[in-house]
Amino acid sequence: MSLRRWGRILWPVAAGAVLVLVWEFAVRWTHTDVFPSPAAVARGFAELVRKGILLQYSWDSLRRVAAGYGAALLVGIPMGIFLGWRPGAARAVNPVIQLLRPISPLAWIPVAIVLLGVTDAAAIFLIFLASLFPILVAAMNGVRSVPAMYRDAGRNFGLTGSALLSRVVFPAALPEILAGLRIALGIAWIVVVAAEMIAVNSGLGYLVIDSRNAGKRYDLVVAAMISIGVIGLLLNFLVQRVSRLRAVRWGFREES
Amino acid sequence: MIPARKPLTGATKLTIQGLRVAFRTESGEVLVLDNLDLEVREGEFVCILGPSGCGKSTFLNVVAGFLPPTAGSVRIDGEEVRGPDPRRIFVFQERGVFPWLTVEGNIGFGLGKSSKAERARRVAHYVELVGLRGFEQAYPHELSGGMKQRVEVARALAVDPDMLYLDEPFGALDSITRLEMRRELLRIWQAERKTILFVTHDIEESVQLADRIVVMTARPARIRRIVEVDLPHPRDLSSRRYLELRDGIFEEIGLAHRV
C-alpha cells in the first residue's frame, strides 16, 4: 500500500482518536457524574450486546425502516413517474404536495397515534410519510427533466407509451430518482429514532429514551446514539454503491 | 470513385410544398419558415445551409415529424409525414446517444423486433462500420465526442432507414475529428445509399459533402438558392471548381471571403 493510501486511512482514524481523547478529558476535568466517559460507554455497549438488546433493537429499527421506506418506494416511484409524465396531473396535484412536504414528519406523530395507536404501524406510517415526499418529488422532477432529445430519439425508433417510458424515460431519470432514494433513506433513519421515542416500545430510539428514563443510564444513551450513527453510515454506504453501477454512473459524475 | 452527380433517374423521395412554420410567443406570432418548396431524389445528399438561428433545425424537425407544419405539406414516397418514423432516423449532435446504454446497447436500440442472432449480427456489422471494435461494452461517458457521434450514426444505420436527417452532427467536434467524420459519413453514404438531409452552417462542410446545397436566408427562412455541386468524390479541396463553388456561396450569403 502506498503512503497516500495509508494517509487516507490514518488521518480519519487520528481524527476519531482525538475526538475520543477530548471526550475523555472533558469528562475528567468537569467531574461530571451524569455524562459517561468513553470507557463507561464501551462497558454499556458490552452490556447491551450481552443482553441481546442491541441486536434486537437494531433489527426492530431496521425492520420498521424497511417497511415504511419500502412502502414509500412502491408508492412514490410510480406516482412520481406518472406525475412527471403527465404535466396536467402534476399541475393539479403539485400544490398539495408542496404544502405537505415542508411539514415535519414529527408533526404527524399525534395523527399517527390517533389513527394507529402506540403500535408498530404508527412508526412505520411516519417513516412512510417522511420518505414518500423526497422520493415522489425526485421521480417527478427526474422524469420531467429528461431531455427532449432522448424522448424524440426514442419516438423516432418507433417507441410510444409504456415502451418509451420503460426504455427511455425511466433509465434517463434513474440517476435523479436514486439521488432522491438516498436522501429519503437518510431521512427515514432519522425519523425512525424519533418515532420510536414516542410511538413504540422497542428499537434504538426507544433504547435512547428508555435508558434515560429508567435510571439515567447515559452510558447506554450514548451507546445507542453511536449505534444509530454507525447503522446510518452503513445505509448511506449501501445506497452509494448502487449509484456506482455502470448504467447510472453517468448521472453521478460530479460526485465520483 | 462515383459519378459527380448520381443519375437523376432516382425517384423523388421527399416533396415539400408551401411549407410554413410559425411559433406563437407572448409578443405575437414569429414566422420561422416561409413558403418553402423542395424536392429531394432518392439517394441524394442534400445540405441545408444557413446562418445560425435561421430556422434550418426547425425545418429538419418538421421534415422528421417532430413538429407539425403550420401550413403546407411534407410528403415522403407520396405519403404525408404525420410523425417520427423508424424508416427515417434523426441524428442529433453526439449528445443524443443514450448514456445508460453501452455502445452495443445504443446501436442495437432500434432492433427490438429482430431475433437475438440477427440483432447481434447487425450490431457487430455497424460497430465495425463506424470503427468502434473493442468499445462494444463501453459507456458513452467513457468515449470521446467523435466516438459518441459514431455511435449515434451507427444506431441510426442499424435499423436500415431509407433516410437520415443530420442536424449539425459534427458541430461540437474539433476540426480534425470533424474532417474525419465527414469522410466516414461519405464512405457510409456511398456504401449504404441513404437519402441524406444534412443541416449545417458551415459552407466548406456543405461543399465537401453535398450533391446539392440549399442555401437559406436569415429568419424567416426562405430558400435563397440551390447550388448543384458537380464534383466527384473524393473531392479535391484545392481544385478550381471547389473554390469557385465555395466562394460563390460566400458571396451569395454576402460575406467577403477574407478575415
Contacts between the chains, C-beta under 8 A, distances in Angstrom:
chain1	res1	chain2	res2	distance
A	147	B	95	7.7
A	149	B	92	5.3
A	149	B	95	6.5
A	149	B	96	5.3
A	150	B	96	7.6
A	150	B	98	6.6
A	152	B	66	5.5
A	152	B	84	7.0
A	152	B	90	6.8
A	152	B	92	7.9
A	153	B	90	7.3
A	153	B	92	6.9
A	153	B	96	5.4
A	153	B	98	7.4
A	155	B	66	7.7
A	155	B	83	7.5
A	155	B	84	4.8
A	156	B	64	7.2
A	156	B	84	4.4
A	156	B	85	7.6
A	156	B	86	6.8
A	156	B	88	7.9
A	156	B	89	5.8
A	156	B	90	5.3
A	157	B	86	5.4
A	157	B	89	7.5
A	157	B	109	6.1
A	157	B	110	3.9
A	157	B	159	6.6
A	158	B	85	7.6
A	158	B	86	4.4
A	158	B	110	7.3
A	167	B	109	7.9
A	168	B	98	7.3
A	171	B	98	7.3
A	171	B	100	4.1
A	171	B	101	7.7
A	172	B	98	7.5
A	172	B	100	6.8
A	174	B	100	6.8
A	246	B	139	5.9
A	247	B	100	4.9
A	247	B	101	7.6
A	247	B	139	7.8
A	248	B	100	6.7
A	249	B	139	7.4
A	249	B	141	7.3
A	250	B	99	3.9
A	250	B	100	6.7
A	250	B	139	6.5
A	250	B	140	7.0
A	250	B	141	4.6
A	251	B	99	7.5
A	253	B	141	6.6
